[in-house]
Amino acid sequence: MDPIFTYTMKVRDYECDTQGHVNNANYQ
């Protein structure tokens, strides 16, 4: 796998995780 692509995916994963947690906190 391309290292840059892998890094980008990790960053996107992290962003989705944090957004999901913030959204969950707001809705609950």
TAMO-V737002 format. One record per run of one state. SS is the DSSP state (H for helix, E for strand, C for the rest). FROM is the first residue (numbers start at 1). TO is the last residue. If there is no record, write none. Layout:
((SS & FROM & TO) (SS & FROM & TO))
This chain:
((C & 1 & 2) (H & 3 & 27) (C & 28 & 28))
